[in-house]
Amino acid sequence: MSIAFLFPGRGSQRPGMLHRLPDTAASATVLAEADWALRRLASKAGPDAAGAERAARAAGREYADGIAELDTAEALEKSPVACHVALLVAGVAGARAMAEDEAVVPALVAGEDVGAYAAAVIAEVLTLEEALRAVRLRGELLERGDEPEGDVAIRLAQHLATVKRRPQKVPYVSGVHGRSLRGDTNAVLDELARSVASPVQWEKVAEALAGEGAVCCVELPPGRALTSRTAAAVPGMRAVSVEEHGLADAADAARAASPGASAGGDGAGGGGGNGVGAAGDAADAGDAADAHGEWPADRAVGGEDPWGGYRGLA
């Protein structure tokens, strides 16, 4: 008996969704990491570029001030980039809060649309910054709308080919084929690229989760729809939405449905890397410092304390 984390995609976004995230240290850390990464990406925008890169510079201005304005009604309605980034951040923040603050860790992950990238972060295939780069590009290409989705998938595959390969730590159920991928980083990245041009077969996803032993599915913010769709596809499957029930009640429901599965998990919670365990945050911070220079000693972003001012973006 195990627990699966579900990550929603476009259609589940709603104004203020980042401001309503669980008010926990783990969630605040993700918000701070995302804010820092987005500011850094925006600052690297240069004056000369063409095509998607020019679009990247224009989109970069949308989050030059970090994440505070990503979830406004205007941003979510008019900017696919803001929508993609906000959904990614919300999903990862919710997952880490569930794991680190409630000790409920996933044995499986699955995501719909852009939610697949959040699932890949928790599976430790991507770091949060790598995922931010990828979903930013995905949103930009879709916003331009001048290429068939199949060509967008090729562009995404080319981008993801440059990502550092690291061992997959948590089984990932593909929304494209509805199959479980274990220990196959390349296959997960291929699925991420393909997902932009392929319809999600959520019934197959739910069946695959059940086939892998999942007895409870926890849908991370800001989604609710996957909860009902999963329960409908697999009668008897317990499914709960953090957005609807809150972090603590969703965690209690998961623990009740899968006794003993929450404390250790199959690789995500208590482990290392970039997933949902506390050690993952330390690894992320070390990687960021090695690659991009010194990380601020107190992990502050934009002069704010991520353990206070970024908690719930209050």
C-alpha angles and dihedrals in degrees: 000000000000145000127246127200117219123202120201127219139205114333092046095073118112134175114275094017094136090049091055096053117126110288097237139124092248093052092046091052092054091049090051093047091049093047092051093047094048093049090050093049091048092049091055092060109121131204099248125060142117139217114351092002091059088049088050091057091049092047090046090067088062092067102026085116093051127243103323095098100034095097101047116125091246095050094048092047099045105030124060087187093059090045093051094047095045093050092050093049093046093051096048093044092050093048094050091047090052092049103037101033100033101027091232108137130181127245088189137023133199135171141190121225109323088359087077088073092055088050089052090054091053090045085055093237091118133028116230092254092049090051091048090054092048098048091044089057091044091053093046094051092048091046091055090053094191097115131064113252089248089061090047088055090053091051090050092048090052090051094046090050087070093056117107112256116235132167116281108237105184126044111254122208111213119232090202099057102010093235132131117247117202126183092347110117094170092054092051092051090048090052091051091056094044094049094076090065101032128077115242114246098205096171089060090046091054092047091050091051090052090046090055091055102264112155097171131036120199115201113210126218136326096014136096105154097075089057094061094038092052094048090049093049095049114034110214095027112128111225127178135179121221089203092057103037104025129244100282097046092045090051091050090051091051093049092048092050095047111028113198094011097094105062102058108009124182099291111313108084119052090010128105138249124058102318127099103298122104090243088060092064090053091050091049092051092049093048091049092050092049094048103037108025130263119351112222108267094237093037087240117164124205090352094302129117107244090207091057119013094039095046101118088341086270 
